[in-house]
Amino acid sequence: MKPPKSGSARVRYEWREWGKFMLAYAIACGVMALLIFVVSTPEHTAALWRDTIPTLSVVAGIWLLWPLSATVKKSDPAAS
């Protein structure tokens, strides 16, 4: 199934895809937090705190640009 080209359908599509990612992000961070709590040794869990969670957060922030740009394009009267 191809994504819609423009309009309200495109905006809904972009926000839905970002929402799916955020659900996966929440699950991944929850699992990592559980692992960090269970292992509870800083030398074994430092990579999760220092590398993985911040990287996922950067990806979430960058991905947020797509639904925001689709929303702005839809509301821009010159884009119609």
KOLMI-280244 format. One record per residue: residue in one letter; x, y, z of N, C-alpha, C in turn; residue number from 1. Coordinates in nm, 3 decimals. Atoms other than C-alpha are relative to their C-alpha. Layout:
% KOLMI-280244
+-----+---------+---------+---------+---------+---------+---------+---------+---------+---------+-----+
! res !    n.px !    n.py !    n.pz !   ca.px !   ca.py !   ca.pz !    c.px !    c.py !    c.pz !   n !
+-----+---------+---------+---------+---------+---------+---------+---------+---------+---------+-----+
!   A !       X !       Y !       Z !       X !       Y !       Z !       X !       Y !       Z ! NUM !
...
+-----+---------+---------+---------+---------+---------+---------+---------+---------+---------+-----+
//
This chain:
% KOLMI-280244
+-----+---------+---------+---------+---------+---------+---------+---------+---------+---------+-----+
! res !    n.px !    n.py !    n.pz !   ca.px !   ca.py !   ca.pz !    c.px !    c.py !    c.pz !   n !
+-----+---------+---------+---------+---------+---------+---------+---------+---------+---------+-----+
!   M !   0.084 !  -0.117 !   0.000 !   0.000 !   0.000 !   0.000 !   0.089 !   0.124 !   0.000 !   1 !
!   K !  -0.080 !  -0.122 !   0.009 !   0.147 !   0.333 !  -0.106 !  -0.059 !   0.109 !   0.090 !   2 !
!   P !   0.052 !  -0.110 !  -0.081 !   0.124 !   0.637 !   0.122 !  -0.069 !   0.103 !  -0.089 !   3 !
!   P !   0.068 !  -0.105 !   0.077 !  -0.110 !   0.917 !   0.010 !   0.100 !   0.108 !  -0.040 !   4 !
!   K !  -0.091 !  -0.103 !   0.052 !   0.053 !   1.193 !  -0.194 !  -0.010 !   0.131 !   0.078 !   5 !
!   S !   0.016 !  -0.130 !  -0.067 !  -0.095 !   1.496 !  -0.015 !  -0.135 !   0.008 !   0.070 !   6 !
!   G !   0.129 !  -0.025 !  -0.065 !  -0.383 !   1.642 !   0.181 !  -0.009 !  -0.057 !   0.140 !   7 !
!   S !   0.027 !   0.049 !  -0.136 !  -0.542 !   1.530 !   0.504 !   0.042 !  -0.145 !   0.017 !   8 !
!   A !  -0.038 !   0.141 !  -0.008 !  -0.477 !   1.165 !   0.424 !   0.149 !  -0.014 !   0.024 !   9 !
!   R !  -0.146 !   0.004 !  -0.019 !  -0.102 !   1.232 !   0.403 !   0.036 !   0.039 !   0.143 !  10 !
!   V !  -0.027 !  -0.045 !  -0.137 !  -0.105 !   1.417 !   0.735 !  -0.033 !  -0.111 !   0.099 !  11 !
!   R !   0.038 !   0.112 !  -0.089 !  -0.293 !   1.131 !   0.906 !   0.101 !  -0.113 !  -0.010 !  12 !
!   Y !  -0.097 !   0.107 !   0.023 !  -0.054 !   0.880 !   0.751 !   0.131 !   0.029 !   0.073 !  13 !
!   E !  -0.128 !  -0.035 !  -0.064 !   0.258 !   1.065 !   0.873 !  -0.010 !  -0.005 !   0.152 !  14 !
!   W !   0.016 !   0.004 !  -0.146 !   0.124 !   1.108 !   1.228 !  -0.019 !  -0.142 !   0.050 !  15 !
!   R !   0.019 !   0.140 !  -0.040 !   0.013 !   0.743 !   1.241 !   0.133 !  -0.075 !  -0.001 !  16 !
!   E !  -0.130 !   0.066 !   0.007 !   0.359 !   0.624 !   1.131 !   0.090 !   0.045 !   0.116 !  17 !
!   W !  -0.080 !  -0.049 !  -0.111 !   0.527 !   0.847 !   1.388 !  -0.051 !  -0.056 !   0.132 !  18 !
!   G !   0.059 !   0.060 !  -0.121 !   0.285 !   0.718 !   1.653 !   0.042 !  -0.145 !   0.017 !  19 !
!   K !  -0.048 !   0.139 !  -0.007 !   0.383 !   0.360 !   1.567 !   0.143 !  -0.004 !   0.050 !  20 !
!   F !  -0.139 !  -0.005 !  -0.045 !   0.747 !   0.452 !   1.610 !   0.007 !   0.033 !   0.149 !  21 !
!   M !  -0.003 !  -0.038 !  -0.141 !   0.675 !   0.618 !   1.944 !  -0.044 !  -0.115 !   0.091 !  22 !
!   L !   0.040 !   0.119 !  -0.077 !   0.498 !   0.304 !   2.064 !   0.117 !  -0.097 !   0.011 !  23 !
!   A !  -0.117 !   0.088 !  -0.002 !   0.800 !   0.096 !   1.964 !   0.111 !   0.059 !   0.087 !  24 !
!   Y !  -0.099 !  -0.070 !  -0.082 !   1.027 !   0.355 !   2.128 !  -0.030 !  -0.019 !   0.148 !  25 !
!   A !   0.039 !   0.016 !  -0.140 !   0.833 !   0.336 !   2.454 !   0.023 !  -0.143 !   0.048 !  26 !
!   I !  -0.022 !   0.140 !  -0.036 !   0.843 !  -0.044 !   2.453 !   0.149 !  -0.028 !   0.014 !  27 !
!   A !  -0.145 !   0.024 !  -0.005 !   1.217 !  -0.049 !   2.376 !   0.063 !   0.064 !   0.123 !  28 !
!   C !  -0.055 !  -0.067 !  -0.119 !   1.297 !   0.206 !   2.647 !  -0.045 !  -0.068 !   0.129 !  29 !
!   G !   0.048 !   0.073 !  -0.118 !   1.079 !   0.018 !   2.895 !   0.076 !  -0.130 !   0.023 !  30 !
!   V !  -0.076 !   0.125 !  -0.011 !   1.256 !  -0.310 !   2.822 !   0.142 !   0.030 !   0.045 !  31 !
!   M !  -0.136 !  -0.035 !  -0.041 !   1.595 !  -0.141 !   2.850 !   0.005 !   0.045 !   0.146 !  32 !
!   A !   0.003 !  -0.042 !  -0.141 !   1.497 !   0.021 !   3.180 !  -0.014 !  -0.121 !   0.092 !  33 !
!   L !   0.013 !   0.123 !  -0.079 !   1.388 !  -0.319 !   3.309 !   0.133 !  -0.075 !   0.005 !  34 !
!   L !  -0.130 !   0.068 !   0.002 !   1.719 !  -0.472 !   3.199 !   0.102 !   0.074 !   0.086 !  35 !
!   I !  -0.092 !  -0.079 !  -0.082 !   1.910 !  -0.188 !   3.361 !  -0.029 !  -0.023 !   0.148 !  36 !
!   F !   0.039 !   0.023 !  -0.139 !   1.715 !  -0.240 !   3.684 !   0.040 !  -0.141 !   0.045 !  37 !
!   V !  -0.032 !   0.138 !  -0.037 !   1.768 !  -0.619 !   3.679 !   0.150 !  -0.021 !   0.011 !  38 !
!   V !  -0.146 !   0.020 !   0.000 !   2.139 !  -0.609 !   3.595 !   0.064 !   0.085 !   0.109 !  39 !
!   S !  -0.039 !  -0.096 !  -0.104 !   2.204 !  -0.304 !   3.814 !   0.150 !   0.012 !   0.026 !  40 !
!   T !  -0.143 !  -0.029 !  -0.013 !   2.578 !  -0.286 !   3.753 !   0.034 !   0.105 !  -0.105 !  41 !
!   P !  -0.023 !  -0.111 !   0.093 !   2.683 !   0.044 !   3.599 !   0.091 !  -0.034 !  -0.119 !  42 !
!   E !  -0.091 !   0.032 !   0.111 !   2.965 !  -0.103 !   3.390 !  -0.068 !  -0.085 !  -0.108 !  43 !
!   H !   0.073 !   0.080 !   0.098 !   2.720 !  -0.342 !   3.220 !  -0.115 !   0.076 !  -0.066 !  44 !
!   T !   0.118 !  -0.071 !   0.052 !   2.436 !  -0.095 !   3.166 !   0.033 !   0.139 !  -0.056 !  45 !
!   A !  -0.037 !  -0.135 !   0.046 !   2.631 !   0.219 !   3.073 !  -0.029 !   0.020 !  -0.148 !  46 !
!   A !   0.023 !  -0.013 !   0.144 !   2.600 !   0.151 !   2.700 !  -0.147 !   0.028 !  -0.030 !  47 !
!   L !   0.142 !  -0.025 !   0.022 !   2.221 !   0.147 !   2.726 !  -0.035 !   0.145 !   0.032 !  48 !
!   W !   0.029 !  -0.138 !  -0.040 !   2.206 !   0.479 !   2.912 !   0.071 !   0.101 !  -0.089 !  49 !
!   R !  -0.084 !  -0.097 !   0.069 !   2.485 !   0.647 !   2.719 !  -0.019 !  -0.001 !  -0.151 !  50 !
!   D !   0.003 !   0.011 !   0.146 !   2.435 !   0.519 !   2.364 !  -0.138 !  -0.027 !  -0.058 !  51 !
!   T !   0.121 !   0.048 !   0.066 !   2.110 !   0.342 !   2.288 !  -0.119 !   0.093 !   0.020 !  52 !
!   I !   0.117 !  -0.083 !  -0.026 !   1.842 !   0.553 !   2.456 !   0.015 !   0.140 !  -0.062 !  53 !
!   P !  -0.014 !  -0.130 !   0.067 !   1.986 !   0.889 !   2.341 !  -0.008 !  -0.009 !  -0.153 !  54 !
!   T !   0.008 !   0.016 !   0.146 !   2.024 !   0.758 !   1.985 !  -0.144 !  -0.016 !  -0.045 !  55 !
!   L !   0.142 !   0.016 !   0.033 !   1.662 !   0.645 !   1.979 !  -0.074 !   0.132 !   0.015 !  56 !
!   S !   0.064 !  -0.130 !  -0.020 !   1.561 !   0.987 !   2.112 !   0.029 !   0.096 !  -0.115 !  57 !
!   V !  -0.035 !  -0.084 !   0.115 !   1.747 !   1.163 !   1.831 !  -0.079 !  -0.044 !  -0.123 !  58 !
!   V !   0.078 !   0.051 !   0.113 !   1.578 !   0.937 !   1.575 !  -0.146 !   0.045 !   0.012 !  59 !
!   A !   0.139 !  -0.043 !  -0.022 !   1.238 !   1.019 !   1.729 !  -0.016 !   0.149 !  -0.033 !  60 !
!   G !   0.006 !  -0.143 !   0.028 !   1.313 !   1.391 !   1.709 !   0.009 !   0.031 !  -0.148 !  61 !
!   I !  -0.013 !  -0.021 !   0.145 !   1.423 !   1.373 !   1.346 !  -0.125 !  -0.048 !  -0.071 !  62 !
!   W !   0.120 !   0.053 !   0.064 !   1.125 !   1.157 !   1.251 !  -0.119 !   0.093 !   0.020 !  63 !
!   L !   0.108 !  -0.094 !  -0.028 !   0.895 !   1.416 !   1.410 !  -0.009 !   0.110 !  -0.106 !  64 !
!   L !   0.000 !  -0.104 !   0.102 !   0.995 !   1.659 !   1.135 !  -0.094 !  -0.033 !  -0.116 !  65 !
!   W !   0.086 !   0.039 !   0.113 !   0.800 !   1.460 !   0.871 !  -0.147 !   0.029 !   0.027 !  66 !
!   P !   0.140 !  -0.034 !  -0.021 !   0.455 !   1.478 !   1.030 !  -0.022 !   0.150 !   0.020 !  67 !
!   L !   0.014 !  -0.144 !  -0.017 !   0.515 !   1.839 !   1.129 !   0.002 !   0.071 !  -0.136 !  68 !
!   S !  -0.006 !  -0.064 !   0.132 !   0.613 !   1.933 !   0.774 !  -0.124 !  -0.031 !  -0.082 !  69 !
!   A !   0.123 !   0.033 !   0.071 !   0.313 !   1.748 !   0.632 !  -0.118 !   0.084 !   0.052 !  70 !
!   T !   0.106 !  -0.082 !  -0.059 !   0.086 !   1.937 !   0.873 !   0.013 !   0.146 !  -0.046 !  71 !
!   V !  -0.021 !  -0.138 !   0.042 !   0.241 !   2.274 !   0.784 !  -0.033 !   0.016 !  -0.148 !  72 !
!   K !   0.030 !  -0.007 !   0.144 !   0.220 !   2.202 !   0.410 !  -0.150 !  -0.002 !  -0.026 !  73 !
!   K !   0.143 !   0.009 !   0.018 !  -0.146 !   2.110 !   0.443 !  -0.068 !   0.131 !   0.038 !  74 !
!   S !   0.065 !  -0.122 !  -0.047 !  -0.232 !   2.427 !   0.634 !   0.049 !   0.124 !  -0.074 !  75 !
!   D !  -0.054 !  -0.113 !   0.076 !  -0.025 !   2.651 !   0.404 !  -0.089 !   0.027 !  -0.121 !  76 !
!   P !   0.091 !  -0.028 !   0.111 !  -0.270 !   2.825 !   0.165 !   0.074 !   0.006 !  -0.134 !  77 !
!   A !  -0.076 !  -0.006 !   0.125 !   0.009 !   2.873 !  -0.094 !   0.030 !  -0.139 !  -0.056 !  78 !
!   A !  -0.031 !   0.136 !   0.045 !   0.067 !   2.495 !  -0.110 !  -0.118 !  -0.064 !  -0.071 !  79 !
!   S !   0.119 !   0.059 !   0.060 !  -0.289 !   2.427 !  -0.230 !  -0.004 !   0.017 !  -0.149 !  80 !
+-----+---------+---------+---------+---------+---------+---------+---------+---------+---------+-----+
//
